[in-house]
Each structure stands twice: as structure tokens, then as C-alpha cells.
Amino acid sequence: MQSVRLDDIDKEILRILQKEGRISNKDLAERINLTTTPTLERVRRLEREGVISGYEAKVNPETIDLRLNAFVTITLSAHRLRLLDEFTSAVKAIPEILACYNTTGDGDFLLHIVAKDVEDYESIMRTKLATLPDVQRMYTSIVLNVIKEQTNIPIP
């Protein structure tokens, strides 16, 4: 995807919307010192150009009994295109995997997984992760304490 040129007002809109995604257009317009029509046009342009890719509610996983976070490094045994496609398709179908990153270093992929507890994670590992195609090795790190976690991207 190509970079989009942003002026200072666009950047301020992004900063505000990342923190307050449910802010009304009227309140947003007041905060950036524009009227509502040009503010709405700017937001729609940012959406159309893919700068804003969506809106969502951030759910606290502990409140729905998902208290365990695990990061799993996956090493594949081969790197054939067909097998990579099968692996990535299978990963996308597992709802407990919040994120999957193709990485350099010791492993090929890093997965972020949520589970109720260690027993639940073990079940996910045995019934879902162990069935992923072409996996040679899996290393799991369990999160003990979250020091920092943010979804807001710094706007330069």
C-alpha cells in the first residue's frame, strides 16, 4: 500500500479517533477547529484511502475469562509456497490466534494467542496448533504481566 500525504489536521483527526473512536463528528470538528462538513469529508477521505481501516470496540479479555496470553514461535519444516498458503489459511481460521506475524530470526512465525488458563492453552495447542501444516517446532512463552500494551499508532 502506498503512503498517503497527511497534513496537520489529518494527523490530529487520527490522534483523536485512535483514542476516542466514538466521538461525534460535531465534537471532532470543534476539537480541530473546523466545521462539521469539512471534518466529515476529511474522515471519509482517510477511510477511502485506507488510512483508517476500521472501527472496533476494545474488549478487556479478563472480563470474558481469557486471562492467559501466550506467544508462540513457529518454525516450519519446509518453505514451499503451497505449504505456506495452507499454514496461513489454517492460522486465520483459529479464533484464539489474535495475531500472526511472519518473522526473521529463530522462527518463521510469531503467534499471539489468548486462552482461559494453562489447561485451555494446552487444549488449543494439542487440537489446533499441533495440526497446523508443516510445523517442525513450536516454542511457547506465557505472559506473566503486561507492562505496556497499546493499539494507538504514533502519528508523526
Phi, psi and omega in degrees: 000139183277147177295148179249136179283125181241134173268180184298325180291317176302316181297320179292321175302313181297318179300314182292312183295329178294327181269329186226070184297341181260011180297141178288156177300323179299312180293321177298315180301316178298319183292329181258006177061044173232169172277171187293322183296308178294331178295312179298320178298319178295315180297315180297322177295317179298324176292312182299322182277000176084005177292315172263115185262355178161177179229141179205160175271138177269115182265132175284111186299330180295330181288344176244027172066033172248086189260350183252128172249133177229145172245127185240123175267126182248130172247129179271154180277333178219164182233048176276142186305316181298318180291322176298318178297318178296317180299308183295324177295318180295319179298317181297337182273355182260109186293335180289344177274108181281327182210149175223124181241131172278120191235167169261172178103212186295325181244174179264329182221148173239123181251140171253122186235142172245147178208167179292315184197187183296320180296319177295317178299318179301320178296316177299317181297314183288319187268338184241305184293319181293344180264358178297141183292140168070018180282124177266320186210146176228133173238128182250135171241126178266134179283125177272321184205136178269118180273317179211136176208121180219154175250344179290131177268133178296128180264115183296000000 
